[in-house]
Amino acid sequence: MAVIMDGESLARALKKDIATNVSALKKKGITPALATILIGERPASKTYVRLKERDCQEVGIRSKTYELPAQASEQEILELIDTLNKDEEIHGILVQLPLPPSVSGTKVVEQILPEKDVDGLHSFNMGKLWLGTYDFDNDLLPCTPKGIVKLLDHYKIELAGKDAVIINRSNLVGKPLSKLFLDRDATVTMCHSKTKNLKEFTKKADILVTAVGRRPAFIVTEDMVKEGAVVVDVGISYVGEKVCGDIDFEKIEKKATYVTPCPGGVGPMTRVILLYNVLNAAKGRVK
């Protein structure tokens, strides 16, 4: 049976470190603060924002959510970001994704000051990642990829020389994760919706990361996984009332050496890295 990589318990431990650092900053007169922009009424987005607010409260970070209607114009959103950019009491700005189809995600992300971009998606922060000029612990990196690497590090899973397959090519997960894996000397293959014969790639993976989130249309089955592989499940789908990942967990648990559960695996790590990013953004304000 695989070792279940418990992101929930690791995130709880990391929150204690964050709370200690937040307390130290407050003594210097700086209270780390996160502004979240929520557009529309998507239940999943509202749930994520509520969890982020709770996380902030637990570690002493000030959190404020700005809710805009689904029909809010792109200009309204950009103007709100501009106001938050100028607010010296706000250290991190997060725009909850996905955005309405009428709004350019690129324009929205680029409007955020790089030093307040706690999602790590601004071209400045992405540029540092791809050039390899980033500091893993202190720079603003995308939350899910960094959280995955922190989780693998915690379980002492070596990346150097390993074949890693990532089923995702988004700016949020696949692309930045591939660079972090490359920088740890893994050999990386990225798969996506146009990949032919997906199983031929996944069966060779020492480390398999899947981030599709389209159950039941897409599922990683036991026969797609190499014996002894490390399997990281980033996908989230709702099947009825149940939250599911991408993988057939019960069967793959018997074949892998390490596997993440869903929920309780990557999700808590993503949220705790967001807290670290807000903390690091606030630390940057220390004179």
Buried (B, 14 or more C-beta within 10 A) or exposed (E): EBEBBBBBEBBEEBBEBBBEBBEEBEEEEBBBBBBBBBBBEBEEBBEBBEEBBEBBEBBBBBBBBBBBEEEBEBEBBBEBBEEBBEBEEBBBBBBBBEBBEEBBEEBBBBBBBBBBBBBBBBEBBBEBBEEEEBEBEEBBBBBBBBBBBBBBBBEEBBBEEBBBBBBBBEBBBBBBBBBBBBBBEBBBBBBEEEBEEBEEBBBEBBBBBBBBBEBEEBBBEBEBBBEEBBBBBBBBBEEEEEBBBBBBBEEBBEBBBBBBBBBBBBBBBBBBBBBBBBBBBBBEBEE
